[in-house]
Amino acid sequence: MKKICKLFLAIALIATFSACDHDDPVVETTPEPTVIDTRSEAEKIEIRTKEYSISGRNSVCDIKSPEFVNLKDEVAQEEINAQISKATEPYRKEIDVVSEGLTDADTNTGDFATKFYTYNVTYDRYNNDNYISIIIRQNYDTEGLRSNKWSDIFVVDVVKCKLVKLLEVFKPGTEGNYKRRIIEEVNSQAQSAGIQVFGGAGISDLSDSQKFFIQDDTLYIYFEAGLITEYKNDELAFKMPFKYNGEYFE
């Protein structure tokens, strides 16, 4: 009996040592490299293009407008997109109505048989740190009855998910000083370029809704030329001497 026990013990030990000798080899794996996203917050934001196109006997309407897709605050995103959409909606509806009216005139009197209305909209996007500037470029041409070129501009802080007003890009408490400096700079540049702003008197104030955009760390102040000078079909953008410090302009 003792011999049998010793035999089983020996077999068990041999099996144990054999198992140890035949362990699966350790496979060394190389960890996946850490991918660092070097894009700015603005560059991470997706904007898709909404297209609307229609043509008729007296009109062509071709609109390409932007729509934010992945802002962190969905409610704020919806509100921003709604405001952007409002920039083109009334003119799109108007050209539809007017073109129908011209069709009636053609039939009854022929007065406007050669008139053709076009409404074209495109947009540009400028990324700058936390800011995205959307410039919606509109061209409404009625062949003499009315011809307009202008831009609606929306500057969005994509971190705070909000539309930004001009004086909010300056450090709180310094807005009045920068407002004065912007007015002086616009009048100086206009005078140097021979542009008679308000008959040479220049601008004296900036509205709360003053249009501006940010490109390459530079601030631009935008005006529809026909509103401040005799240049009727042009747009003016004045480059400011301030620099962006990563948070504010100074």
Steps between C-alpha positions, in 0.01 A plus 500: 500500500784739592668421167179588313470832689861586425442418134199733476695773679788467256263517204337812643834672549613415150173638358543818701856560382399419143223759513744759631745418225234548234341835601370705208759754391440861608415716201614859541259753348577854400244745642308710253657845466305780669342724238504863607234715337679824416198664342352813652155482653361678196659250260327212680155636419313354204291726279293361217371688199126532447407559139185652355460561129201592288459663162206645314412716206621820666722387784778275620560435867815311604582485871784322677480566873680353803361289782689404817495128572697411815503788747497363855180685593227373267245760612744785435594342168136496391462868590817597313394307191158666512656847504725412207202370304310826557774688313384361166138400557325834437687564175433150373129548564504847351659397172241223463216748548653773282579264216138384498390862481732565207355201321156660525641827369652319205164349413298819542726781380841360413663773711755272666550240232879535505550527877653208680541466876788302648575427863830323568635413844835345591699501823853498637621350826800625699633301798689684771568322830157482671329721242335416168410792275228425247466752218183453297554680170177608334443635152149612410484630142184639342664643188459865584194496721723413793848350520660420833807320626546460872614255765339380818762397753475267800789451740456197726695411814490121462609436861227717651260409217385856446494775241754768586462877473788724403590643840494153659833414334673752727584461866208604725545855618694612192213505250455878499866561424501252210174635361659845478814357339296307241312816400827691465659219297206465260488875434877516452509209255200633307661843466830347383311300237307805383167363618256770608324343799185698573619779273839516669367530853587137574325264736440621853362186665470123466170321541456203729455287189810625318619236253851359533695183439822337617756354260858392573499659847392830346182697561313656206217753524245461220263752343257491211652780298168646388404566862800722581630632168408567138647169382170320443602149392801423709591367842758639739708310756745696714794308648559586865853522648410292806644153559334194647669379820322165522204642688441861401611759248734769627 
